[in-house]
């Protein structure tokens, strides 16, 4: 018999809990987000998306994409669970559904088919701001959404944001997210040099490893959700 878990509800938080910091949750979130964002996988995409212009163009374009993605993910990290409350969705159901999304994305990473990017070009005679804005509109989808701030990252942000029960933990989760995206920003800027030095094979291998990590994380989400929905399964 299926046991329906209650919908997510706001939790009463005491002063000690409010000021505490859940370092295990923060470290797990850092690993999960790093695996999902996967800076290494973005290198071939970014080389293609930013080609045809100088370094200042690439820096500004990368900054706009990272800032936009960070804003989207921070909103879901800090306020996503309130959306679930309004929709009366319980955490167990969301973990199962989110785990399925992550599982599919993890397998696509293993097969090297996670992202497809069309080749778009801009008018090189236009001024820098115009060129950056036009290229940004062309590549934010798919690079910003769904590659960076995609279903996997959004699902992870909501789940970990809900599990946080203190103000400090929320702050550090946000800083962790910003730190992961800062790593991605640095990787994007170094992408042409990295690809030139390593070639494609090592980057593809590392991307497959991140895919395996993501599959393991997604299975863990589903196990936790199924355990809550079917408590009779666990001894």
PLY file of the C-alpha trace (Angstrom):
ply
format ascii 1.0
element vertex 235
property float x
property float y
property float z
element edge 234
property int vertex1
property int vertex2
end_header
0.00 0.00 0.00
1.36 3.39 -0.95
1.87 5.82 1.87
1.40 9.42 0.78
3.97 11.67 2.37
2.76 15.10 3.48
3.29 18.14 1.32
6.25 20.33 2.14
5.43 22.64 5.02
7.33 25.57 6.54
9.32 24.38 9.55
9.50 26.00 12.96
13.16 26.93 13.51
14.68 27.68 16.92
17.50 30.14 17.54
20.19 27.44 17.87
19.09 25.80 14.64
18.85 29.16 12.90
22.47 30.01 13.66
23.88 26.52 13.06
25.72 25.46 9.91
25.23 22.07 8.24
28.66 21.53 6.70
27.78 18.03 5.46
24.88 19.45 3.47
27.07 22.23 2.09
29.86 19.87 1.03
27.40 17.47 -0.60
25.81 20.39 -2.43
29.20 21.55 -3.70
30.00 18.09 -5.10
26.55 17.69 -6.65
26.57 21.12 -8.29
30.12 20.66 -9.57
29.12 17.36 -11.16
25.97 18.85 -12.70
27.49 22.14 -13.90
30.56 20.17 -15.08
32.93 22.99 -16.17
35.05 20.58 -18.25
32.11 19.62 -20.44
31.50 23.27 -21.32
34.95 23.77 -22.86
34.14 22.51 -26.39
30.80 24.36 -26.30
32.34 27.63 -25.22
35.15 27.47 -27.77
32.51 27.19 -30.48
30.10 29.76 -29.00
32.69 32.48 -28.34
34.87 32.11 -31.41
35.40 34.91 -33.87
36.20 37.75 -31.49
38.82 39.05 -29.06
39.42 38.36 -25.37
37.39 41.28 -23.97
34.38 40.05 -25.97
34.75 36.56 -24.49
35.17 37.84 -20.92
32.07 40.04 -21.09
29.97 37.36 -22.79
30.99 34.71 -20.24
30.24 37.11 -17.38
26.73 37.81 -18.65
25.95 34.12 -19.04
27.32 33.20 -15.61
25.51 36.07 -13.83
22.20 35.20 -15.49
22.58 31.51 -14.60
23.56 32.39 -11.01
20.47 34.57 -10.58
18.19 31.77 -11.78
19.77 29.12 -9.55
19.90 31.34 -6.44
16.18 32.06 -6.77
15.43 28.32 -6.86
17.91 27.59 -4.06
16.37 30.08 -1.63
12.72 30.20 -2.73
12.12 26.99 -4.69
10.71 25.07 -1.72
8.06 27.78 -1.22
6.89 27.06 -4.76
6.56 23.38 -3.87
4.52 24.31 -0.79
2.14 26.40 -2.88
1.76 23.54 -5.37
1.32 21.04 -2.49
4.09 18.80 -3.78
5.83 16.65 -1.17
9.59 16.31 -1.05
9.53 12.56 -1.70
7.69 13.01 -5.01
10.01 15.82 -6.04
13.10 13.75 -5.23
11.83 10.87 -7.34
10.92 13.14 -10.26
14.11 15.17 -9.97
16.16 11.98 -9.71
14.67 10.74 -12.98
15.61 14.01 -14.71
19.16 13.82 -13.33
19.43 10.16 -14.33
18.50 10.95 -17.93
20.97 13.84 -18.06
23.71 11.67 -16.52
23.27 9.00 -19.19
23.33 11.65 -21.92
26.66 12.89 -20.48
28.03 9.36 -20.60
27.05 9.10 -24.26
28.39 12.58 -25.04
25.00 13.82 -26.27
24.09 16.17 -23.39
24.36 19.34 -25.48
23.97 20.30 -29.12
24.89 23.81 -30.17
24.08 25.42 -33.51
26.76 27.52 -35.18
25.72 31.17 -35.01
27.77 34.15 -36.21
27.54 37.87 -35.45
28.39 41.03 -37.38
32.06 41.66 -36.60
31.79 45.33 -37.67
29.36 46.23 -34.84
30.55 47.75 -31.56
31.54 45.49 -28.63
28.33 45.95 -26.61
26.12 45.19 -29.60
28.15 42.10 -30.54
28.07 40.76 -26.98
24.32 41.30 -26.56
23.55 39.69 -29.88
25.75 36.67 -29.22
24.30 36.44 -25.69
20.77 36.19 -27.11
21.94 33.51 -29.50
23.74 31.26 -27.02
22.12 31.81 -23.59
19.78 29.08 -24.73
21.19 26.41 -24.68
24.39 27.32 -22.78
22.77 29.27 -19.92
19.52 27.32 -19.94
19.42 24.31 -19.93
23.15 23.52 -19.87
24.16 25.55 -16.78
20.85 26.44 -15.10
19.08 23.37 -16.39
16.64 20.88 -14.85
19.41 19.01 -13.05
20.89 22.11 -11.41
17.46 23.57 -10.57
16.26 20.30 -9.04
19.41 20.01 -6.96
19.16 23.62 -5.78
15.54 23.19 -4.66
16.21 19.92 -2.81
19.29 21.16 -0.97
17.67 24.52 -0.27
14.72 22.76 1.36
17.00 20.57 3.48
18.71 23.65 4.89
17.20 24.72 8.23
19.45 27.64 9.19
20.18 31.10 7.91
23.94 30.50 7.87
23.54 27.26 5.95
21.42 29.10 3.37
24.09 31.76 3.03
26.89 29.22 2.64
24.85 27.23 0.12
24.51 30.42 -1.91
28.23 31.13 -1.61
28.97 27.54 -2.64
26.80 27.95 -5.73
28.57 31.21 -6.60
31.93 29.48 -6.07
31.02 26.65 -8.45
29.94 29.16 -11.08
33.15 31.14 -10.51
35.10 27.96 -11.31
32.99 27.61 -14.43
33.69 31.25 -15.39
37.45 30.72 -15.04
37.18 27.52 -17.07
35.33 29.29 -19.86
37.99 31.98 -20.08
40.75 29.36 -20.18
38.87 27.06 -22.57
40.81 27.86 -25.77
44.14 27.30 -23.99
42.96 24.13 -22.21
41.63 22.56 -25.39
44.79 23.47 -27.29
46.99 21.81 -24.63
44.95 18.69 -23.86
43.07 17.97 -27.06
39.56 16.50 -27.09
40.14 12.98 -25.68
41.00 13.84 -22.02
38.11 16.31 -21.86
35.68 13.70 -23.15
36.92 11.14 -20.61
36.53 13.58 -17.70
33.03 14.46 -18.88
32.10 10.74 -18.81
33.37 10.45 -15.22
31.18 13.38 -14.18
28.28 11.63 -15.89
28.80 8.56 -13.69
28.89 10.74 -10.56
25.66 12.42 -11.63
23.97 9.04 -12.16
24.96 7.99 -8.62
23.56 11.24 -7.19
20.29 10.81 -9.10
19.87 7.23 -7.85
20.42 8.45 -4.28
17.68 11.06 -4.73
15.25 8.41 -5.98
16.13 5.97 -3.18
15.47 8.66 -0.56
12.17 9.59 -2.21
11.00 5.99 -2.55
12.00 5.24 1.05
9.83 8.12 2.26
6.91 7.12 0.01
7.17 3.39 0.78
8.49 3.11 4.37
7.63 -0.61 4.43
10.49 -1.25 1.99
13.05 -0.42 4.65
13.16 -3.00 7.43
0 1
1 2
2 3
3 4
4 5
5 6
6 7
7 8
8 9
9 10
10 11
11 12
12 13
13 14
14 15
15 16
16 17
17 18
18 19
19 20
20 21
21 22
22 23
23 24
24 25
25 26
26 27
27 28
28 29
29 30
30 31
31 32
32 33
33 34
34 35
35 36
36 37
37 38
38 39
39 40
40 41
41 42
42 43
43 44
44 45
45 46
46 47
47 48
48 49
49 50
50 51
51 52
52 53
53 54
54 55
55 56
56 57
57 58
58 59
59 60
60 61
61 62
62 63
63 64
64 65
65 66
66 67
67 68
68 69
69 70
70 71
71 72
72 73
73 74
74 75
75 76
76 77
77 78
78 79
79 80
80 81
81 82
82 83
83 84
84 85
85 86
86 87
87 88
88 89
89 90
90 91
91 92
92 93
93 94
94 95
95 96
96 97
97 98
98 99
99 100
100 101
101 102
102 103
103 104
104 105
105 106
106 107
107 108
108 109
109 110
110 111
111 112
112 113
113 114
114 115
115 116
116 117
117 118
118 119
119 120
120 121
121 122
122 123
123 124
124 125
125 126
126 127
127 128
128 129
129 130
130 131
131 132
132 133
133 134
134 135
135 136
136 137
137 138
138 139
139 140
140 141
141 142
142 143
143 144
144 145
145 146
146 147
147 148
148 149
149 150
150 151
151 152
152 153
153 154
154 155
155 156
156 157
157 158
158 159
159 160
160 161
161 162
162 163
163 164
164 165
165 166
166 167
167 168
168 169
169 170
170 171
171 172
172 173
173 174
174 175
175 176
176 177
177 178
178 179
179 180
180 181
181 182
182 183
183 184
184 185
185 186
186 187
187 188
188 189
189 190
190 191
191 192
192 193
193 194
194 195
195 196
196 197
197 198
198 199
199 200
200 201
201 202
202 203
203 204
204 205
205 206
206 207
207 208
208 209
209 210
210 211
211 212
212 213
213 214
214 215
215 216
216 217
217 218
218 219
219 220
220 221
221 222
222 223
223 224
224 225
225 226
226 227
227 228
228 229
229 230
230 231
231 232
232 233
233 234
